[in-house]
Amino acid sequence: MKKAVWKYGLLSGLLLAVLLALTVPFEHHTSARFGMAIGYTIMVLSFLIVFVGVKHYRDVECQGSISFGRALGAGVLMMLISCACYVAMWEVLVATVEKNFAHDYAASMVKRAQNSGLQGAALNAKIAEYRKFEETYSNPLYRMAMTLLEPLPVGIVMALVTAGILRRKPELEITGAVSSEVS
């Protein structure tokens, strides 16, 4: 299982990381909603490699049968490797081309709060919240944890769906059940 998990986890992660790097230059040219749709679509596409990996593991290493739990375990491990690649690529991007990400994000949120009609203490509280985010985001552990939370829910759903679709009982159990019904 180890070889399949690493192979397909890294393939999924490579696709996810490369597509992340290719889309970042366009983030300032699209709306946030469109950017999120593109980002989550990329995640689903890259996690399809996890599906292929679990299918390969079932067909080749498990002789065509796999339990839901074992398929889920393999899928989750592949997904976690893929997510680690995503986090690593984001850290590279933050260190190079996205150095001002936290500041730019906080500034856009302050502008949004100001345009929303908030005034007085409520506006000042929002501004303080966004400034606090900017400060907190400079901590690499916090930043990595927050980055991991982007693909993780999508990956968990994909791993669950994969395990549900690909689970298969051994042929002997299926054949035995059919022959006892015929008799």
N, C-alpha and C positions, 0 to 999 in steps of 0.2 A: 504494500500500500504506500510505503514511504516514497518510492520512486514516482508513482502516479500523482501523488499529492503534490510533490515538489514540481514536477513537470507541468502539470496543468495549473497549479497555483501561480507559478512564475509566468506562464504564458498569459493567463488572465491578467495578472499584475502588470506585465509588460504592456499589454494592450491598453489597460486602464491608465497607466502612467504616461504613455506616449500620447494618447488622445487628450489627456489633461494638459500636457505641455503644449499640444498643438492648438487647443482652444483658448488658453489663457490670454494670448495677445488680442483676442477679439472681445474680451469681457467689457471693455469700455465702449464698444460699438453696438451693443445689444442691450435690451432691457433685462432687468434682473430676472423676471419671470421666464423669458425666452432662454436665458443662460442656464437657469435651473433645469428647464425641460431638456436642453441639450446635455447637460451634465448627467442627469439621471438616466437618460437614454443611453449614454455612453457606458454608464455603470451596468445597466441591464445587458447590453451587448457583450461587455467583457465578462460578465458572470455567466453568459451562455457557454463559455469555455469550461467553466466548472461543471456544467451539465455534461458536456462531452467527456470531461475527465472522469466523472463518476460512472458514466456509461462504459467507458473504456475499462475502468477498474472492475466493474461488474462483469463485463463480457470476457475479459482476458484473465484477470487475476482471481476472480471468484467463480469461474466456470459458468457464467450466465445467470447466477442467482445472487441476490443480496437482500438483506433485511432493511427495513426503513431506517433503523438506528445506525446500522453500519454505513448506509448510503448518506445519511445525514452527517455522520461523523467525518466521512471523507470530504463531503461537500463543504462543511464548515471549515475544515483545515485548509482546503484549497482557497476558500473565500478569505480566510484570515491572511494568508500569504499575499493574495491579491491586494487586500486592504493595506497591508504593510508597504507594498510597493507604491500605492497611491500616496500614503503619508510621506514616504521617503521622497517622492517626486515633488510633493508640495513643499517640503522643507528645502529642497534644492531651488525651487522657484522663489520662495520667500527670501532666500539668501542671495538671489541673483536679480531676477527681473521684477519681483513683487516686493521689493524692500519696503515700500510705503503702503502695503496692503491695509494694515490695521488703521493707520492714520486716514487713508482715503475712505475706508469703510465707515469709520467713526464720523468723519466730516460729512459724508453723504447722509448718514442717519440723523445728524444734527440738523442738516438742511431740511430733511423730510419732516422732522419734528417742528421746525420753525414754520414750514409751509402748511402744516396741518392745523394751525390756528391755536396751538398751545401757547399759553402766556404765563408770565410770572413764575411762581414756585414750581408749577408742573413742568414748564419748559426747562427751568434750571435743573430740576431733578433728572429729566431725560438727558440733558447735556452732560451732567455729571456721570450718569450711567454709561454713556458712550465713551467718555474720556477714561473711565475705569476699565472698560473693555479694551481700549487701546493699550493701556498699561498692562493689563493681565495677559493680553495676547503676545506680549514680548517674552513671556516665559515659555521656553520650548516644550516643556512637558504639557502645559495647558494647551498650547497650540496643536501639538500632536494628538492629544486626546480629542480636541474639538474636530480636528481634521478626520480622525478615525470615525467619528460619529456620522460623517457624510455618507460613505459607502456601506457602512455596517448594516443598517436596517434593510437596505436593498439586497445585500448579500445574504442575510439571514432568510429573507423571504424566498430568494432564488434557491438557496440550499434546501429549504423545506419543500418547495415545489419539486425540485429535482429528486429528492428522496421519495416523495410521494409517487412521482411518475415512474421512476426507474426500479422501485422495489419489485422483486420477483422471487417467488418461492422456488426451491430446487425442483427440478423436473420429476424426481422420484415421488415427491409429495403430491404433485399435480396428477401424475399418472396413476398413483395409488388411489387417489380420491375418485378419479374417473372410472377405474376398473371396478371399484367396490359399488359404485352407483349402477353400473351396467349389469352386474351379477344379480 
